[in-house]
Amino acid sequence: MKKREVTQERINSLCNFCFLTADSNKKISAKSPSEYFTELIPQGEFAKILESNLMPLKKDIYEKNDYDSFLVKRAEAIISFLDKLV
């Protein structure tokens, strides 16, 4: 993301955090979502895995490397989840 001139503040957004194994994190470290999503996430379990991590389900966000939309949709998913807890 630094190559795309995304600010450090936006890179470190809480909405950009996801728990991954060290192995998975190493595999994706310098790649864009359009490169690693098909490798990392089994397509038969795409929705289940993304929902369990409160991530947007729209594949085009990842295919187009649309970080702005990702942050907005992820924030909406997190807020929706938290609203259900209270």
ROVEX-164564 format. One record per atom (N, C-alpha, C): atom name; x, z, y. Coordinates in nm, 3 decimals, always signed. Atoms other than C-alpha are relative to their C-alpha. Layout:
<atoms>
+------+---------+---------+---------+
: atom :       X :       Z :       Y :
+------+---------+---------+---------+
:   CA :       X :       Z :       Y :
...
+------+---------+---------+---------+
</atoms>
This chain:
<atoms>
+------+---------+---------+---------+
: atom :       X :       Z :       Y :
+------+---------+---------+---------+
:    N :  +0.081 :  +0.000 :  -0.118 :
:   CA :  +0.000 :  +0.000 :  +0.000 :
:    C :  +0.086 :  +0.000 :  +0.125 :
:    N :  -0.089 :  +0.001 :  -0.116 :
:   CA :  +0.293 :  +0.053 :  +0.229 :
:    C :  +0.032 :  -0.144 :  +0.040 :
:    N :  -0.028 :  +0.140 :  -0.029 :
:   CA :  +0.366 :  -0.319 :  +0.199 :
:    C :  -0.115 :  -0.065 :  +0.077 :
:    N :  +0.117 :  +0.052 :  -0.069 :
:   CA :  +0.012 :  -0.386 :  +0.322 :
:    C :  -0.024 :  +0.075 :  +0.131 :
:    N :  +0.001 :  -0.076 :  -0.126 :
:   CA :  +0.084 :  -0.151 :  +0.616 :
:    C :  -0.117 :  +0.098 :  +0.009 :
:    N :  +0.099 :  -0.107 :  +0.000 :
:   CA :  -0.168 :  +0.114 :  +0.511 :
:    C :  +0.073 :  +0.127 :  +0.043 :
:    N :  -0.066 :  -0.120 :  -0.050 :
:   CA :  -0.087 :  +0.434 :  +0.697 :
:    C :  +0.012 :  +0.107 :  -0.109 :
:    N :  -0.023 :  -0.108 :  +0.096 :
:   CA :  +0.048 :  +0.731 :  +0.506 :
:    C :  -0.122 :  +0.093 :  -0.008 :
:    N :  +0.119 :  -0.084 :  -0.004 :
:   CA :  -0.256 :  +0.932 :  +0.614 :
:    C :  -0.111 :  -0.057 :  -0.088 :
:    N :  +0.103 :  +0.064 :  +0.082 :
:   CA :  -0.492 :  +0.680 :  +0.450 :
:    C :  +0.041 :  -0.008 :  -0.146 :
:    N :  -0.049 :  +0.001 :  +0.138 :
:   CA :  -0.274 :  +0.652 :  +0.141 :
:    C :  -0.024 :  +0.136 :  -0.065 :
:    N :  +0.014 :  -0.136 :  +0.052 :
:   CA :  -0.289 :  +1.030 :  +0.100 :
:    C :  -0.141 :  +0.055 :  +0.012 :
:    N :  +0.140 :  -0.043 :  -0.009 :
:   CA :  -0.666 :  +1.043 :  +0.150 :
:    C :  -0.043 :  +0.065 :  -0.131 :
:    N :  +0.054 :  -0.065 :  +0.120 :
:   CA :  -0.839 :  +1.280 :  -0.091 :
:    C :  -0.077 :  -0.099 :  -0.086 :
:    N :  +0.077 :  +0.100 :  +0.074 :
:   CA :  -1.055 :  +0.984 :  -0.187 :
:    C :  +0.088 :  -0.095 :  -0.081 :
:    N :  -0.092 :  +0.087 :  +0.074 :
:   CA :  -0.746 :  +0.807 :  -0.321 :
:    C :  +0.066 :  +0.073 :  -0.117 :
:    N :  -0.059 :  -0.075 :  +0.110 :
:   CA :  -0.657 :  +1.080 :  -0.571 :
:    C :  -0.081 :  -0.018 :  -0.127 :
:    N :  +0.064 :  +0.011 :  +0.130 :
:   CA :  -0.731 :  +1.036 :  -0.939 :
:    C :  +0.097 :  +0.058 :  -0.102 :
:    N :  -0.085 :  -0.058 :  +0.104 :
:   CA :  -0.602 :  +1.227 :  -1.239 :
:    C :  +0.036 :  -0.108 :  -0.102 :
:    N :  -0.052 :  +0.097 :  +0.096 :
:   CA :  -0.385 :  +1.003 :  -1.457 :
:    C :  +0.111 :  +0.063 :  -0.081 :
:    N :  -0.116 :  -0.044 :  +0.077 :
:   CA :  -0.137 :  +1.055 :  -1.731 :
:    C :  +0.125 :  -0.052 :  +0.071 :
:    N :  -0.125 :  +0.045 :  -0.061 :
:   CA :  +0.225 :  +1.022 :  -1.622 :
:    C :  +0.031 :  -0.144 :  -0.040 :
:    N :  -0.026 :  +0.135 :  +0.050 :
:   CA :  +0.253 :  +0.710 :  -1.838 :
:    C :  -0.084 :  -0.104 :  +0.076 :
:    N :  +0.087 :  +0.092 :  -0.073 :
:   CA :  -0.046 :  +0.543 :  -1.670 :
:    C :  +0.044 :  -0.013 :  +0.145 :
:    N :  -0.044 :  +0.003 :  -0.139 :
:   CA :  +0.079 :  +0.638 :  -1.326 :
:    C :  +0.125 :  -0.086 :  +0.017 :
:    N :  -0.121 :  +0.082 :  -0.007 :
:   CA :  +0.417 :  +0.479 :  -1.396 :
:    C :  -0.032 :  -0.148 :  -0.014 :
:    N :  +0.037 :  +0.140 :  +0.021 :
:   CA :  +0.250 :  +0.159 :  -1.517 :
:    C :  -0.057 :  -0.065 :  +0.125 :
:    N :  +0.068 :  +0.058 :  -0.116 :
:   CA :  +0.057 :  +0.114 :  -1.193 :
:    C :  +0.072 :  +0.023 :  +0.132 :
:    N :  -0.061 :  -0.049 :  -0.124 :
:   CA :  +0.298 :  +0.259 :  -0.938 :
:    C :  +0.020 :  -0.104 :  +0.109 :
:    N :  -0.026 :  +0.100 :  -0.105 :
:   CA :  +0.389 :  -0.062 :  -0.754 :
:    C :  -0.096 :  -0.118 :  -0.009 :
:    N :  +0.095 :  +0.110 :  +0.018 :
:   CA :  +0.089 :  -0.273 :  -0.855 :
:    C :  -0.127 :  +0.024 :  +0.081 :
:    N :  +0.129 :  -0.011 :  -0.068 :
:   CA :  -0.236 :  -0.345 :  -0.678 :
:    C :  -0.111 :  +0.013 :  -0.105 :
:    N :  +0.110 :  -0.014 :  +0.096 :
:   CA :  -0.573 :  -0.266 :  -0.839 :
:    C :  -0.036 :  -0.130 :  -0.072 :
:    N :  +0.033 :  +0.127 :  +0.065 :
:   CA :  -0.634 :  -0.635 :  -0.906 :
:    C :  +0.095 :  -0.030 :  -0.116 :
:    N :  -0.096 :  +0.020 :  +0.107 :
:   CA :  -0.324 :  -0.628 :  -1.127 :
:    C :  -0.018 :  +0.099 :  -0.115 :
:    N :  -0.002 :  -0.100 :  +0.107 :
:   CA :  -0.372 :  -0.304 :  -1.319 :
:    C :  -0.136 :  +0.042 :  -0.055 :
:    N :  +0.128 :  -0.048 :  +0.049 :
:   CA :  -0.745 :  -0.241 :  -1.354 :
:    C :  -0.037 :  -0.058 :  -0.135 :
:    N :  +0.034 :  +0.060 :  +0.129 :
:   CA :  -0.787 :  -0.485 :  -1.641 :
:    C :  +0.092 :  +0.052 :  -0.111 :
:    N :  -0.093 :  -0.054 :  +0.099 :
:   CA :  -0.480 :  -0.341 :  -1.816 :
:    C :  -0.032 :  +0.145 :  -0.035 :
:    N :  +0.011 :  -0.144 :  +0.014 :
:   CA :  -0.553 :  +0.026 :  -1.765 :
:    C :  -0.135 :  +0.046 :  -0.052 :
:    N :  +0.134 :  -0.046 :  +0.034 :
:   CA :  -0.929 :  +0.052 :  -1.810 :
:    C :  -0.063 :  -0.094 :  -0.102 :
:    N :  +0.068 :  +0.085 :  +0.100 :
:   CA :  -1.091 :  -0.075 :  -2.130 :
:    C :  -0.133 :  -0.049 :  +0.056 :
:    N :  +0.118 :  +0.058 :  -0.065 :
:   CA :  -1.363 :  -0.312 :  -2.008 :
:    C :  -0.131 :  +0.048 :  -0.063 :
:    N :  +0.120 :  -0.052 :  +0.065 :
:   CA :  -1.614 :  -0.178 :  -2.264 :
:    C :  -0.037 :  +0.139 :  +0.048 :
:    N :  +0.025 :  -0.135 :  -0.049 :
:   CA :  -1.582 :  +0.166 :  -2.105 :
:    C :  +0.018 :  +0.011 :  +0.152 :
:    N :  -0.027 :  +0.005 :  -0.144 :
:   CA :  -1.535 :  +0.057 :  -1.743 :
:    C :  -0.091 :  +0.093 :  +0.078 :
:    N :  +0.096 :  -0.081 :  -0.077 :
:   CA :  -1.854 :  +0.215 :  -1.603 :
:    C :  +0.012 :  +0.148 :  -0.033 :
:    N :  -0.010 :  -0.141 :  +0.043 :
:   CA :  -1.821 :  +0.535 :  -1.806 :
:    C :  +0.122 :  +0.068 :  +0.060 :
:    N :  -0.125 :  -0.058 :  -0.050 :
:   CA :  -1.461 :  +0.595 :  -1.701 :
:    C :  -0.004 :  +0.014 :  +0.151 :
:    N :  +0.006 :  -0.008 :  -0.146 :
:   CA :  -1.518 :  +0.514 :  -1.335 :
:    C :  -0.100 :  +0.105 :  +0.046 :
:    N :  +0.101 :  -0.101 :  -0.038 :
:   CA :  -1.835 :  +0.724 :  -1.313 :
:    C :  +0.054 :  +0.141 :  -0.021 :
:    N :  -0.052 :  -0.135 :  +0.028 :
:   CA :  -1.660 :  +1.023 :  -1.472 :
:    C :  +0.109 :  +0.041 :  +0.099 :
:    N :  -0.102 :  -0.028 :  -0.101 :
:   CA :  -1.392 :  +0.995 :  -1.201 :
:    C :  -0.053 :  -0.019 :  +0.141 :
:    N :  +0.066 :  +0.016 :  -0.130 :
:   CA :  -1.644 :  +0.947 :  -0.917 :
:    C :  +0.057 :  -0.118 :  +0.077 :
:    N :  -0.056 :  +0.120 :  -0.062 :
:   CA :  -1.511 :  +0.599 :  -0.848 :
:    C :  -0.106 :  -0.109 :  +0.009 :
:    N :  +0.097 :  +0.109 :  -0.015 :
:   CA :  -1.702 :  +0.294 :  -0.723 :
:    C :  -0.004 :  -0.090 :  -0.124 :
:    N :  +0.016 :  +0.085 :  +0.119 :
:   CA :  -1.841 :  +0.071 :  -0.998 :
:    C :  +0.014 :  -0.149 :  +0.030 :
:    N :  -0.008 :  +0.142 :  -0.036 :
:   CA :  -1.825 :  -0.256 :  -0.805 :
:    C :  +0.139 :  -0.055 :  -0.030 :
:    N :  -0.130 :  +0.055 :  +0.040 :
:   CA :  -1.547 :  -0.454 :  -0.973 :
:    C :  +0.068 :  -0.078 :  +0.111 :
:    N :  -0.062 :  +0.083 :  -0.104 :
:   CA :  -1.497 :  -0.677 :  -0.671 :
:    C :  +0.085 :  +0.081 :  +0.097 :
:    N :  -0.085 :  -0.086 :  -0.084 :
:   CA :  -1.355 :  -0.381 :  -0.476 :
:    C :  +0.142 :  +0.000 :  -0.053 :
:    N :  -0.131 :  -0.005 :  +0.063 :
:   CA :  -1.069 :  -0.369 :  -0.723 :
:    C :  +0.062 :  -0.140 :  -0.010 :
:    N :  -0.050 :  +0.137 :  +0.012 :
:   CA :  -1.041 :  -0.744 :  -0.777 :
:    C :  +0.053 :  -0.054 :  +0.133 :
:    N :  -0.040 :  +0.046 :  -0.133 :
:   CA :  -1.009 :  -0.801 :  -0.400 :
:    C :  +0.096 :  +0.097 :  +0.068 :
:    N :  -0.088 :  -0.103 :  -0.059 :
:   CA :  -0.788 :  -0.494 :  -0.343 :
:    C :  -0.056 :  +0.049 :  +0.133 :
:    N :  +0.071 :  -0.039 :  -0.123 :
:   CA :  -1.045 :  -0.382 :  -0.084 :
:    C :  +0.007 :  +0.152 :  +0.017 :
:    N :  -0.024 :  -0.144 :  -0.012 :
:   CA :  -0.903 :  -0.041 :  -0.001 :
:    C :  -0.099 :  +0.067 :  +0.095 :
:    N :  +0.095 :  -0.058 :  -0.094 :
:   CA :  -1.134 :  +0.015 :  +0.296 :
:    C :  -0.134 :  +0.028 :  -0.067 :
:    N :  +0.127 :  -0.020 :  +0.072 :
:   CA :  -1.447 :  -0.036 :  +0.084 :
:    C :  +0.015 :  +0.106 :  -0.108 :
:    N :  -0.025 :  -0.101 :  +0.102 :
:   CA :  -1.293 :  +0.172 :  -0.192 :
:    C :  -0.012 :  +0.141 :  +0.058 :
:    N :  +0.004 :  -0.134 :  -0.061 :
:   CA :  -1.242 :  +0.471 :  +0.040 :
:    C :  -0.142 :  +0.040 :  +0.038 :
:    N :  +0.138 :  -0.029 :  -0.040 :
:   CA :  -1.597 :  +0.448 :  +0.175 :
:    C :  -0.087 :  +0.030 :  -0.122 :
:    N :  +0.083 :  -0.018 :  +0.120 :
:   CA :  -1.762 :  +0.410 :  -0.167 :
:    C :  +0.041 :  +0.123 :  -0.079 :
:    N :  -0.046 :  -0.119 :  +0.072 :
:   CA :  -1.546 :  +0.679 :  -0.324 :
:    C :  -0.044 :  +0.126 :  +0.073 :
:    N :  +0.046 :  -0.114 :  -0.078 :
:   CA :  -1.629 :  +0.920 :  -0.041 :
:    C :  -0.149 :  +0.022 :  -0.023 :
:    N :  +0.144 :  -0.012 :  +0.026 :
:   CA :  -1.999 :  +0.846 :  -0.094 :
:    C :  -0.027 :  +0.060 :  -0.138 :
:    N :  +0.018 :  -0.052 :  +0.136 :
:   CA :  -1.968 :  +0.915 :  -0.467 :
:    C :  +0.036 :  +0.149 :  -0.007 :
:    N :  -0.042 :  -0.141 :  +0.000 :
:   CA :  -1.784 :  +1.243 :  -0.408 :
:    C :  -0.103 :  +0.086 :  +0.072 :
:    N :  +0.100 :  -0.075 :  -0.076 :
:   CA :  -2.035 :  +1.358 :  -0.146 :
:    C :  -0.129 :  +0.013 :  -0.080 :
:    N :  +0.121 :  -0.003 :  +0.082 :
:   CA :  -2.327 :  +1.267 :  -0.373 :
:    C :  +0.013 :  +0.102 :  -0.112 :
:    N :  -0.026 :  -0.095 :  +0.108 :
:   CA :  -2.173 :  +1.464 :  -0.658 :
:    C :  -0.005 :  +0.145 :  +0.053 :
:    N :  -0.002 :  -0.135 :  -0.059 :
:   CA :  -2.111 :  +1.768 :  -0.435 :
:    C :  -0.139 :  +0.044 :  +0.045 :
:    N :  +0.136 :  -0.032 :  -0.042 :
:   CA :  -2.464 :  +1.752 :  -0.293 :
:    C :  -0.085 :  +0.049 :  -0.117 :
:    N :  +0.076 :  -0.041 :  +0.120 :
:   CA :  -2.603 :  +1.785 :  -0.646 :
:    C :  +0.038 :  +0.141 :  -0.046 :
:    N :  -0.046 :  -0.134 :  +0.043 :
:   CA :  -2.402 :  +2.106 :  -0.696 :
:    C :  -0.061 :  +0.111 :  +0.084 :
:    N :  +0.054 :  -0.105 :  -0.087 :
:   CA :  -2.562 :  +2.291 :  -0.405 :
:    C :  -0.151 :  -0.001 :  +0.006 :
+------+---------+---------+---------+
</atoms>
